[in-house]
Amino acid sequence: MEIDETTKEELLQLERYAQNIPGGFHCCAEDPENGYPFTYISDRFLEILGWEREEFAAKFDNRYTALLHPDDLAAGLRYRNAENSGAYAQEGDSIFRLLGKNGYRWVSSAANRIVWHGDGYIVATVTDITPYMELREKLEQQNRTQREALESANHNLLRMMQQMEKQKAQFAQTAARNMEKEKHYRQRLNRDALTGTYNRRYYEEVVRNNIGPSCIALMDIDDFKICNDTYGHHAGDLALETVAKAIRSCIRETDLLIRYGGDEFLLVLPGIPDKKLVYRLTRSYYLPLLRAGVRIYEYTPGFLHAKCCVSDDRAAVVGSINMDYRSMFLHFECGVLLLQNSQVLALRDDVRRTLPQCREVQCADCRTGLAGTVLDSVLRLLSPLM
């Protein structure tokens, strides 16, 4: 085929242009049916892919599409023309894979459509970015590995937390069962099996050492031995049960009925003061305090002589002193002031542990008649002498 001088000059200019491009350069005829056949390939283009010209032409039959990776056809056939020029510029160069002598190489390509002597051509430059893509793939693989390791660690941590919660719940259930068993065994240990009342052990180990001012009644069943001898032990047991039920039906919840031994019963009535007038005088101040918002508790197991005061978890007073004239000016009783000390919190906790054993006083508990009001007034006048 004869080539005129003008065409030769243009081809020479194209060769010079290709030599000045940092990457590879190629030109393809706009002929999709024949796989966009090459019309020009620069030496740098072949160098990037590792091919010699002769083996390149023989292997690919000079077809551009034969070079493209099957998954990258859309990116490899993308080029700029009059219709998509703006979109192409916005999206940037195409990245795809071309088949090299030693495997596929990643390239970045900028392609444009031109018209030469009335025919359409695609001219493009390619830059080898395989090292960058391999590094990116390596980093992505590391990220995937780290992400999988993190997800696995999170999963294991979550499973451990779930196991701990399960074990915690099981431990709480076991502890609750053990406490219930201990309570049950303690009740059996401190209760009389026949009558259900407290036994002498409970009195000796608990009541005797902790009870305050109380009334105590000692009772026995008349002629119990005769009943046992005449009607048998079964009848005697029924008699004991009947007596215990009768007594329990007549006493307060805070009172303690104890089978002291044989047919002897001990009745402990806590909370009955040793000085009734002082006790009444004390209660006469309840109503104005309650109306002022003060909450008052009475210790039901008996009498508490402790004189403690805790304020805002920061200050406390402990001692024998009362808030009255006699303690401060006649007897010079003592008290210890604690400020921002750990014992303040210990004293607060002790008070809180005591509250469940107390009864909160209500205004209705403080109502009294005219005679009671007059008596309270007289007692207040005489209070400095008590």
C-alpha positions in Angstrom: 0.0 0.0 0.0 1.4 3.3 -1.2 1.6 6.1 1.5 1.8 9.6 0.4 4.3 12.1 1.9 1.6 13.8 4.0 0.7 10.6 5.7 4.4 9.7 6.2 4.9 13.1 7.9 1.9 12.6 10.1 3.1 9.1 11.1 6.5 10.5 11.9 5.0 13.1 14.2 2.9 10.4 15.9 6.1 8.4 16.5 7.8 11.4 18.0 4.8 12.1 20.2 4.8 8.5 21.4 8.5 8.7 22.3 7.8 11.7 24.6 5.0 10.1 26.5 6.1 8.7 29.9 3.8 5.7 29.6 2.8 3.4 26.7 0.9 4.7 23.7 -1.3 2.9 21.2 -3.8 3.7 18.5 -6.7 1.4 17.5 -9.2 1.6 14.6 -12.8 2.2 15.8 -13.9 -1.2 14.6 -15.6 -3.1 17.4 -16.6 -6.1 15.2 -12.9 -6.9 14.6 -11.8 -6.2 18.2 -10.5 -2.7 17.7 -7.4 -3.6 15.7 -4.1 -1.8 16.5 -2.8 0.7 14.0 0.1 1.8 16.1 1.8 0.5 19.3 4.7 2.3 21.0 7.8 0.5 22.2 7.0 1.6 25.8 3.6 0.0 25.6 5.2 -3.4 24.6 7.8 -2.9 27.3 5.2 -2.5 30.0 3.5 -5.8 29.0 6.8 -7.6 28.4 6.1 -8.6 24.7 8.2 -8.5 21.6 6.5 -7.1 18.6 6.5 -10.3 16.6 5.2 -12.5 19.3 2.7 -9.8 20.3 1.3 -9.6 16.8 1.2 -13.4 16.4 -0.5 -14.0 19.8 -3.2 -11.4 19.7 -3.8 -11.1 16.0 -3.3 -7.4 16.5 -6.7 -7.1 18.4 -6.9 -4.8 21.4 -9.8 -6.7 23.0 -7.7 -9.8 23.1 -5.5 -8.1 25.6 -8.2 -7.1 28.1 -9.1 -9.1 31.2 -12.6 -10.6 30.8 -13.8 -8.7 33.9 -12.5 -5.4 32.7 -14.0 -5.1 29.2 -16.2 -2.1 30.1 -13.4 -0.1 31.7 -10.9 -1.0 28.9 -13.3 0.1 26.1 -14.1 3.4 27.8 -12.9 6.5 25.9 -13.6 10.2 25.6 -15.8 11.5 22.7 -17.9 14.6 22.0 -20.9 13.2 23.8 -19.3 12.0 27.1 -16.4 14.4 27.3 -17.7 16.1 30.5 -18.6 12.8 32.3 -15.2 11.3 31.3 -13.3 14.3 32.7 -15.3 14.1 35.9 -14.8 10.3 36.4 -11.1 10.3 35.5 -8.9 7.7 33.8 -9.9 4.1 33.5 -8.2 1.4 35.5 -8.1 -2.2 34.1 -5.9 -5.2 33.4 -4.0 -6.0 30.2 -2.5 -9.4 29.5 1.3 -9.3 29.8 3.9 -12.0 29.1 4.1 -12.9 32.8 0.4 -12.4 33.6 -2.0 -9.5 33.7 -0.7 -6.0 34.5 -2.8 -3.2 36.0 -2.7 0.0 34.0 -4.3 3.4 34.2 -5.4 4.6 30.7 -6.6 7.9 29.2 -8.3 7.3 25.8 -9.7 9.7 23.2 -11.6 9.3 19.9 -10.2 11.1 17.0 -11.0 11.2 13.2 -8.1 10.9 10.8 -8.7 11.0 7.1 -12.4 10.4 7.6 -12.0 7.3 9.8 -12.4 7.0 13.6 -9.5 6.0 15.8 -9.0 5.5 19.5 -5.7 6.8 20.8 -4.7 6.1 24.4 -1.9 6.3 26.9 -1.3 3.6 29.5 0.7 3.8 32.8 1.8 0.7 34.7 0.3 0.8 38.2 0.7 -2.9 39.0 3.1 -2.2 42.0 0.5 0.2 43.5 -2.4 -2.1 42.9 -0.5 -5.1 44.4 0.4 -2.9 47.5 -3.3 -1.8 47.7 -4.4 -5.5 47.5 -1.9 -6.4 50.2 -3.1 -3.6 52.5 -6.8 -4.5 51.8 -6.0 -8.2 52.6 -4.3 -7.1 55.8 -7.3 -4.9 56.7 -9.6 -7.8 55.9 -7.5 -10.1 58.1 -7.4 -7.6 60.9 -11.2 -6.9 60.6 -11.9 -10.7 60.7 -9.6 -11.0 63.7 -11.3 -8.1 65.4 -14.8 -9.5 64.6 -13.6 -12.9 66.0 -12.3 -11.2 69.1 -15.5 -9.3 69.6 -17.5 -12.4 69.1 -15.4 -14.3 71.6 -15.6 -11.4 74.1 -19.4 -11.3 73.6 -19.6 -15.0 74.1 -17.4 -14.7 77.2 -19.6 -11.9 78.6 -22.7 -14.0 77.9 -21.2 -17.0 79.6 -20.2 -14.7 82.6 -23.7 -13.3 82.8 -25.1 -16.9 82.6 -22.7 -18.0 85.3 -23.5 -14.9 87.4 -27.2 -15.7 87.1 -26.5 -19.3 88.0 -24.4 -18.2 91.0 -27.1 -15.8 92.1 -29.7 -18.6 91.9 -27.4 -20.9 93.8 -26.7 -18.3 96.4 -30.4 -17.6 96.8 -31.1 -21.3 97.1 -28.3 -21.7 99.6 -29.6 -18.7 101.6 -33.1 -20.1 101.6 -31.7 -23.5 102.7 -29.6 -21.8 105.4 -32.7 -19.9 106.5 -34.7 -23.0 106.6 -32.1 -24.9 108.5 -31.6 -22.1 110.9 -35.4 -22.0 111.5 -35.4 -25.7 112.1 -32.4 -25.3 114.4 -34.1 -22.5 116.4 -37.6 -23.9 116.3 -39.3 -26.5 118.4 -40.3 -29.3 116.1 -43.5 -30.0 117.9 -45.0 -26.6 118.7 -43.3 -24.4 116.1 -42.3 -22.0 118.8 -38.7 -20.9 119.4 -36.6 -23.3 121.4 -34.3 -22.8 124.4 -31.2 -22.7 122.1 -32.6 -19.6 120.4 -33.2 -17.9 123.7 -29.8 -18.7 125.1 -27.8 -17.7 121.9 -29.9 -14.9 120.5 -32.6 -13.4 122.6 -30.7 -13.4 125.9 -27.8 -11.4 124.6 -29.7 -8.9 122.4 -32.9 -8.1 124.1 -33.5 -4.7 125.7 -36.1 -3.8 128.4 -38.8 -6.3 128.1 -41.4 -8.2 130.1 -40.9 -11.9 130.6 -43.5 -14.4 131.6 -42.7 -18.0 132.5 -45.5 -20.4 132.2 -46.1 -24.2 132.5 -49.0 -26.5 132.1 -50.7 -27.7 135.3 -50.7 -31.5 135.8 -49.0 -32.1 132.5 -47.3 -35.2 133.9 -50.6 -36.7 134.9 -52.0 -36.0 131.4 -49.0 -37.8 129.9 -49.2 -40.8 132.2 -53.0 -41.2 131.9 -53.6 -40.6 128.1 -50.1 -41.2 126.7 -47.5 -39.0 125.0 -49.6 -38.4 121.9 -52.2 -36.7 124.0 -49.5 -34.7 125.8 -48.1 -33.5 122.4 -51.6 -32.4 121.4 -51.9 -30.5 124.6 -48.6 -28.7 124.0 -49.6 -27.8 120.5 -52.9 -26.5 121.6 -51.4 -24.3 124.4 -48.8 -22.9 122.0 -51.5 -22.0 119.4 -53.6 -20.4 122.1 -50.8 -18.2 123.4 -49.7 -17.2 119.8 -53.2 -16.0 119.1 -53.1 -13.5 121.9 -49.7 -11.9 121.5 -48.1 -9.3 119.2 -46.0 -10.1 116.2 -43.0 -8.7 118.0 -43.5 -10.9 121.0 -41.5 -14.2 121.3 -42.9 -17.4 122.5 -40.2 -19.9 123.5 -40.6 -23.5 124.6 -38.1 -23.5 127.4 -38.3 -27.1 128.3 -40.9 -29.9 128.8 -44.2 -28.1 129.5 -42.5 -24.7 130.3 -43.0 -21.8 128.0 -41.2 -18.4 128.1 -43.0 -15.4 126.8 -40.8 -12.4 125.9 -42.6 -9.0 125.4 -40.0 -6.6 124.0 -40.5 -2.8 123.8 -42.1 -2.4 127.2 -40.1 0.4 128.9 -38.6 0.3 132.3 -39.6 3.9 133.0 -43.1 4.5 131.7 -43.2 8.2 132.4 -40.0 8.9 130.6 -41.2 6.8 127.7 -44.5 8.7 127.6 -42.7 12.0 127.8 -40.5 11.0 124.9 -43.4 10.1 122.7 -45.2 13.4 123.5 -42.7 15.1 121.1 -43.5 12.7 118.2 -46.5 14.6 116.7 -44.8 18.0 116.2 -41.7 16.3 114.8 -43.8 14.2 112.4 -45.7 17.3 111.2 -42.4 19.0 110.6 -41.3 16.2 108.3 -39.1 14.2 110.6 -39.4 10.4 110.2 -39.4 8.4 113.5 -38.7 4.7 113.8 -39.1 2.5 116.9 -36.9 -0.5 117.4 -39.2 -3.5 117.7 -36.9 -6.1 119.1 -36.5 -4.1 122.3 -34.7 -1.0 123.6 -31.8 0.8 122.0 -29.6 3.0 124.2 -27.3 4.1 121.4 -27.1 7.9 121.0 -25.9 8.6 117.5 -26.5 11.3 114.9 -25.5 11.2 111.2 -25.7 14.3 109.0 -25.4 14.3 105.2 -22.9 11.4 105.3 -20.2 13.9 106.4 -20.6 14.4 110.1 -21.7 12.3 113.0 -21.9 12.4 116.8 -21.5 9.3 119.0 -21.5 9.2 122.8 -23.6 9.1 126.0 -24.9 12.7 125.6 -28.6 13.5 125.2 -29.8 16.8 123.7 -31.0 18.1 127.1 -30.0 20.3 130.0 -29.2 17.4 132.3 -26.6 15.8 129.9 -24.9 19.0 128.9 -24.9 21.1 132.1 -25.5 18.8 135.1 -23.8 15.5 134.3 -21.4 16.8 131.6 -21.8 13.7 129.5 -19.5 13.2 126.5 -19.8 12.8 122.8 -17.4 12.4 119.9 -17.8 14.6 116.8 -16.7 12.8 113.6 -16.1 14.9 110.4 -15.5 13.5 106.9 -14.3 10.2 108.5 -14.8 6.6 107.3 -16.6 5.9 110.5 -19.3 8.3 109.6 -20.3 6.0 106.7 -19.9 2.9 108.9 -22.3 4.5 111.4 -24.7 5.4 108.5 -24.6 1.8 107.3 -25.3 0.4 110.8 -28.4 2.6 111.0 -29.6 1.4 107.7 -29.1 -2.2 108.7 -31.2 -1.5 111.8 -34.1 0.1 110.0 -35.7 -3.2 108.8 -36.1 -4.2 112.4 -37.9 -0.9 113.2 -41.5 0.3 112.9 -42.1 3.7 111.4 -44.3 5.9 113.6 -47.3 7.6 112.0 -49.3 10.6 113.1 -52.2 8.2 113.9 -50.1 6.5 116.5 -49.7 9.7 118.5 -53.3 10.6 119.1 -54.3 10.9 122.7 -57.3 12.2 124.7 -57.7 15.2 126.9 -56.3 13.5 129.9 -53.3 12.3 128.0 -52.6 15.8 126.7 -52.7 17.2 130.2 -50.4 14.5 131.5 -47.9 15.1 128.7 -47.9 18.9 129.5 -47.2 18.2 133.1 -44.4 15.7 132.2 -42.8 18.3 130.0 -42.7 20.7 132.9 -41.0 18.1 135.1 -38.6 16.8 132.3 -35.5 18.6 133.7 -35.9 16.5 136.9 -36.2 13.1 135.1 
